[in-house]
Amino acid sequence: MAQPENPGPAAARRAYHHGNLHQALLDAAASLVAERGPEGFSMLDAAKACGVSASAPYKHFADKAALLAELAALGGQKLHQRMAAAWDSGRPEPPKAFLRLGHAYLAFAREEPGYYLALFRPGAAPATPPDPATSPLGQALAAFGVAGGAAGTLALQIWALSHGLASLERSGQLPMPAEALIDSGVARLLRGLAAEKS
């Protein structure tokens, strides 16, 4: 049976003088999740990535589930920030800003895969659906006169479309560019909304 690795005094010193180990562990976990998936790494892997002892991460996180939960919470915040920046209060005009929302979602999945995969990992607490009253998507729908229960249902449908395209693209199963499908889907949606109001 293999003996556990001894981190040695140098690693112990790094653990003690690490600075912001909490954030370093989150950064390491994001990289490991992007590379191996949420279930493909251990707390020991995260410790090694940070150059600290095997026990050091447990001073910041009770276990891997707690580390992934915080990573997912941060992912949710990052995604919200990207969507809010994309919407930009509907400037210069709501239809163009609406298109940017879908592109921002796809970009987040591509550029922050560790956070994206942690946020939507199997067995995680369900992600919070877009709030029609406060989310950038809800604000976008309100700009087109959609509110209340209809906005909630439509927001879920748009989220499902965006998430499905991002996931299919990640798995290499999308036969055409995701942006083209987002753009055509949003264009049809906006035409449908205009037809309902006329």
N, C-alpha and C positions, 0 to 999 in steps of 0.2 A: 504494500500500500504506500502510495507516495506521501511524503511528509509535506505539510503545509509550508508554503514559502515564508521565510523569515524576512520581514521587510528591512531589518537591519537598522542601525542607529541613524544612518543618513536619512532614510525614509521617515523615521520617527521624528527627526528634527524638522523635516519639511512639513509633516503633519501638524506639529506644534506651532510652527511659524507661518502657516499657509496664508494668512490674510483673510480672504473671504471664501472659506471652504464651502459654505452653503451655496453660493452662486457658482463656484467652480464645479460642484457636483451636478448642479442643474445643467450647466453647459456640457459637461461630460455626458450626462444622460441624454441630452438632446442629440449629441453626435452619435452615441451608441444606438439610440432608437432609430435614427436615420439610416444607419448602416445595417443594423441587425433586426430591427423591429422591436416593439415594446417587450416581447418575451425573450428576446435573444441576448440579454446581458444580465449580469448579476451585480449586486452591490460591490462585490470584490472587483469586478471589471471597472466600475465607476471609481473606486478607490485607486486602482492602479493608474487609470487615466489621469488622476489628479496628483499622483505621486505621494499618496498618503498611506497610512497603515490600514489594514483591513477593518479595524474597529472604528476608525475616525468618522466615516459617514454616519454612524449610528448616533453620534452626538448631535446631528442635524436632522436626521430622518429616522423614524422608527423602523422602517423597512423599505423595500423596493416599492411597494404599493404606495406608500406615502410620498416617495420621491416622484413617482409617475403622476400621482394626483396633483402635486404642486406644479409639475411640468405642464400638465394639461390645463390647469388654471391659468398659468402664464400664457399658454398657447391661445386660450380663449380671449385673453386681454389683447394679445398681439393681433389676432384676427380682427377683433372689434376696431382697434386703432387703424388698421389698414382699410377696413371698410369705411370708417368715418372719413378718412383722408380721401378715399376714392369718391365718395359722395360729395364732399366739399360743399355742403348746403345746396346742392343742385346746380352749382356753377359749371360752365357758363350757361347751360340750359339743362333741364332735367333729363331729356332723352339721352344726351351724351353722358351725363353723370351716371345714369342708370346702367349704361353699358360698362362703365368703369368698375361698377360693383362686382360684376361677374369676373372681369379680368383680375381684380384684386384678390378674389377668392382663389382663382387658379394660381396666381403668383405666390400666394401664401403656401399653398400645398407644394409647389415646386421649390420654393426658396427656404422654407422652414419645415422640412419633412419631419424632423424630430418632434417638433411641437404639434404639427398636424396629426401625425400618427399617434402620439400620446393622447391628444384631445379626443380622437375618435376610435380608440383601441377597443377591441371586444372586451366586454365585461366591465367597462368603465361606467361611471354614473352617466346617464344620458346628458348629452350636451344641451345647453339651454337653447330652445328655439328662438329665432329672432323675435324680439318684442316689437309688435307693430307700433307701439307708442314711443319707444325710445331708441330702437336700433336704426342704423343707417338705412337698412332695407325698408323698415317701417316708414321712415321719413320719406324715402323715395316713393313708396306707394301712396303716401298721403299727398305728395306733390301731384299725383295723377288722380286724386279724388277718391282713393280707396282707403277706407277706414273700418274700424270695428272688427267684427268676426271675419268679414271678407278679407281684410288685410292680413289677419292671422293665418287663414288658410292659404292665401296666395303666397305669403312669405315662406311658409313651409314647402310649398310646391317649388318655388324658385330655389330655395336652399337645397332641396332634394336634387334638382337639376344640376346645380353647380357642384354639389358634393359628388354626385354620380359621375359627372364628366371628369372631375379631378381624380377620382379613384380609378376610373377606367384608364385615364392617361398614365397614372402611376404604374399600373400593371401592364402597360404596353398594349392594351386591347382597344384603343380608340383609333379607328381607321382614317380619321381626318383631324385637323387641328381643333383643339378644344375651344379656342377663341371663336372660330367660325360658327361652331354649334351654339356657343353662348350668345353670340351676336344675333344669329337667326332666331333663336328661341326668344330672346328679349324683344326683337322686332315684332314677332308674332304676338307676343304678350301685349305690347303697347298698342298694336293695331286692334287687338281684341278689346282692350280697355276703351279705346276711342270709339269703337263701334257700339259698345254697351252704353256709352254716355250720349250717343247721337240719337 
